[in-house]
Amino acid sequence: MSLIIIPAIDLREGRCVRLTQGRKDKPTVYVGDPVDIALSFEASGAQLIHVVDLDGAFSDPNSQNRQVLRRIVSQTKVPLQFGGGLRTLDDVAQVVEFGVARVVIGTLAVEAPKTLAQAVALFGARIAVGIDAKDGQVLIHGWEKDGQLSALDLARKAASIGVERIIYTDTARDGMLSGVNVEQTCIIARKSGLKITASGGISSLEDIELLMKASCFAGPGRIDSLIIGKALYEGYFTFEEALRVTSGGRAPTSKSPSSV
């Protein structure tokens, strides 16, 4: 089974950053304009790029990230998947108008399921639900609040509304380079019947191979894509190496991260 590798660009105050377990107090800022980073992923063969407005997710007032999003859309040809701070139907419609191919709804899916249903009715498969969970429980508002329901319950509710895909992130592993929570990701996929994009924790090419092997237990084609961020930025492996693994090539020996 092949996986689509989706490189991530997380934006904070218009800059590309990575957080550890979603903690906004200690971001790692990476050198480079986010548009240039997107163009480099495009040149490397990315089929989809994941962009997150962290300021929006944390409900911090900041318009820079939406402006950066527009620049990325206008200057790249690869489709974009975008989420973070989309709290109303107008927010969703705005980024669709920008040209975003897939919109990821998180907090809104928990707090306003009727609005999620409206978004699905309007935009169909362009709407995905982001499920960010710790110990199986959903977190919202940039992982700062308990959503008061389980990840599986939210996945099933999303499925009943007509959502076709979720982006599942184990927040305890995100930015920790400790590997995807394969078991829980497979459980969510199998019991919800939805397509799954896995996220959080990839640190090696071997991690990618493990997810590919284990995903068969989720059902054919259920787990079809994987978001990778920190491991790429810190040089644990290259995007091209990840593509070779998902295309059936063997993972080379793991490397130490390069200095940033």
Secondary structure as GFF3:
##gff-version 3
##sequence-region A 1 260
A	DSSP	beta_strand	4	12	.	.	.	ID=ss1
A	DSSP	beta_strand	15	18	.	.	.	ID=ss2
A	DSSP	beta_strand	28	29	.	.	.	ID=ss3
A	DSSP	alpha_helix	34	43	.	.	.	ID=ss4
A	DSSP	beta_strand	49	53	.	.	.	ID=ss5
A	DSSP	alpha_helix	54	57	.	.	.	ID=ss6
A	DSSP	alpha_helix	64	75	.	.	.	ID=ss7
A	DSSP	beta_strand	80	83	.	.	.	ID=ss8
A	DSSP	alpha_helix	89	98	.	.	.	ID=ss9
A	DSSP	beta_strand	102	105	.	.	.	ID=ss10
A	DSSP	alpha_helix	107	111	.	.	.	ID=ss11
A	DSSP	alpha_helix	113	123	.	.	.	ID=ss12
A	DSSP	three_ten_helix	124	126	.	.	.	ID=ss13
A	DSSP	beta_strand	127	134	.	.	.	ID=ss14
A	DSSP	beta_strand	137	140	.	.	.	ID=ss15
A	DSSP	beta_strand	145	150	.	.	.	ID=ss16
A	DSSP	alpha_helix	151	161	.	.	.	ID=ss17
A	DSSP	beta_strand	165	170	.	.	.	ID=ss18
A	DSSP	alpha_helix	182	192	.	.	.	ID=ss19
A	DSSP	beta_strand	195	199	.	.	.	ID=ss20
A	DSSP	alpha_helix	205	214	.	.	.	ID=ss21
A	DSSP	three_ten_helix	215	218	.	.	.	ID=ss22
A	DSSP	beta_strand	223	228	.	.	.	ID=ss23
A	DSSP	alpha_helix	230	233	.	.	.	ID=ss24
A	DSSP	alpha_helix	239	246	.	.	.	ID=ss25
###
